[in-house]
Amino acid sequence: MMDHANHTWTQNFILAGFTTTGTLQSLAFLGTLCIYLLTLTGNRFIIVLVQADSGLSTPMYFFISVLSFLEFWYVRTMVSTLLHTLLHGRSPISSTLCFIQFYVFHSLGMTECYLLTVMALDCYLDICHPLHYHTLMSRQTYTHTHLQRCEVMARGEGTAWLGKEKMGKTNPTSETAENTDQENQTMVTEFYFSDFPQFEKGGLLFFIPLLFIYIFIFVGNFMSFFAVRLDTRLHNPMYNFISVFSFLEIWYTTVTIPKMLSNLVSEQKTISFIGCLLQMYFFHSLGVTEALVLTVMAIDRYVAICNPLRYAVIMTPQLCIQLSTGSCLFGFLMLLPEIVWISTLPFCGPNQIHQLFCDFEPVPHLACTDTSMILVEDVIHAISILTSVSIITLSYLRIITVILKIPPGESRQKAFSTCAAHITIFLLSFGAVTLMYLRFSVTFPPLLDKAIALMFAVLAPLFNPIIYSLRNKDMKDAITKIFCSQKMFNVSGS
C-alpha cells in the first residue's frame, strides 16, 4: 500500500528527439521536411493519376493507389510529430494522443503489410495463371476494350493483336458500334435542378424564409467574427476557434444558399458543369474544414478542463494558428482527387439533379460510365467522419466526467454551459452529415434526402450564431460594446 501511495501517475510523455546540437537538429528538420513533402505530394499524385486515367483501371494500379492512400496517412501520423520535435527540441505529448498515435501508426502499418501480400498474390495470378486472371481478379472499372486486349494477350495472341491494331484491322463490327454510340452521345454542359418549384407555384413561400435565414446567418457570423477580432477580452484559443468557425460558416452557406434562392425565382434552374464542380469542391472543402475546427475545439476544451494548469503552455497562440491553418489546408486538399476524378467522367445522358445543390451522391450517378470508384470515396468519407466523431465524442465524455467531479457552483455551471454549446453544434453538424454520407448503398425517399441536406446546409449554420453569440454572455457584451461605441462615434461625428 505504501508503494502505491508514493507512485505519481504520468499524464504526459517527453519526446527527446535525436540530438541537442542546433546545427544537426536544423539539418535533420530540413531533410525530414523535404522527404515528408515529397512523400505527401508523390502519393497524392499517384492517387489522382490512377483515378483520373482510365488506362490505369487494373487491379495492380488500384492496389497501388490504395497503398499510396495508406502511405499518405501513415507518414502523417508520425512525421508531423517528428518535425515538431526537431523544431522545438524536447516536445511533450499527452498519454491519450500517444496511444492514439501508437494505434493508428501500427494499424496502418499492418494494413499496408496485408495489402502488399495481396499485391504479391495479384502478380502471381497474373504471371502464373493468366487464363484465369480476369476471373479471379475481376474489377468492374475495366472497360470492354481493355478486357478484350488482356484476354487476347493472355492467350499468347498479343503479337497478332498489336499487328491488327497497327494495320487498323480490329473488329470492324464492335468499332462501328462504338463510333455510332459516341456520335449519338451529346456531352452534358449544364445540369438542371428539377425539384425546385416554380416561383408562381409556391416558390415564393420558400424564397422569403430562406432569404431571411441566409441574411441572419451572414450577419450573425459576421458579428461573431469581428467581435472576437476587435475585443481583446476574447483573444483566447476558444474564441479564436469560434471566430474561425464563424468565418467558414459565412462562405459555407454562400456556396449553396444563393443558388437555391436563384432557383426558386428563376425559370432556368440550371448550373454549368464547371459551376457544379466548383460548388461541390468548395461546399465539401469548407465542410471538412469546419469538421476539423470542431475537432480542434473539442481538444481545446479537453485541455482547458482536464489539464487547466498546463492549458496556457499547451494551447499557445502559435499552436492555435497552426491548427487553424492546418485544418484549412487539409480540408481544401483532401477533396481535390475526388473532384479531379468527377471532372474526367463523361456526362452524356440525363442531366437532372434531384437534390438542392450539386453533391457527391447524385452527380457521379449521372455519368454514362462505370462509377464503382464511388465506393472507395465513400470509405474515405466514412473514415474522415468517424475519426472526427470519435475524437470529439471521447473528448467530451472525458470532459463531462471531470465536470461531474467539480463541486456544484458557478465554475461548474459555466463549464457545463460552454460544453453544451459545443456539443449542440457538434450534434447538429455531424448528425445530418452522418445520415447523408455514411449510408453507402442505402437509399432514402427523395423528400427525406432533401430534408437531411437542408439540415446540414441551412439549419445547422442557422444555430451557430444563436448558440455562440446570443447565448454567450461574453460575446453579447463584446457585440454590444462594439456597436454602442460605433453608435456613439456616429453621434459625436454628426
Protein Blocks (a to p, Z undefined) as FASTA:
>chain_A
ZZmmmpccdfbdcdebjbfcfklmmmmmmmmmmmmmmmmmmmmmmmmmmmmmmklmcfkl
mmmmmmmmmmmmmmmmmmmmmmmmmmnopadddfklmmmmmmmmmmmmmmmmmmmmmmmm
mmmmmmmmmmlmmmmmgcfkbcfklmmmmmmmmnopmmmmmmmmmnopacfklmmmmmmm
mmmpccdfbdcdfkbccfknopmmmmmmmmmmmmmmmmmmmmmmmmmmmmmklmcfklmm
mmmmmmmmmmmmmmmmmmmmmmmmpmblcddfklmmmmmmmmmmmmmmmmmmmmmmmmmm
mmmmmmmmlmmmmmgfklmmmmmmmmmmmmmmmmmmmmmmmmmpccfbdfbdcbfbdcfk
lmmmmpccdfklmmmmmmmmmmmmmmmmmmmmmmmmmmmmmmmmpccdfklmmmmmmmmm
mmmmmmmmmmmmmmmmmnojaccdfklmmmmmmmmmmmmmmmmmmmmmmmpmklmmmmmm
mmmmmmmmmmmmZZ
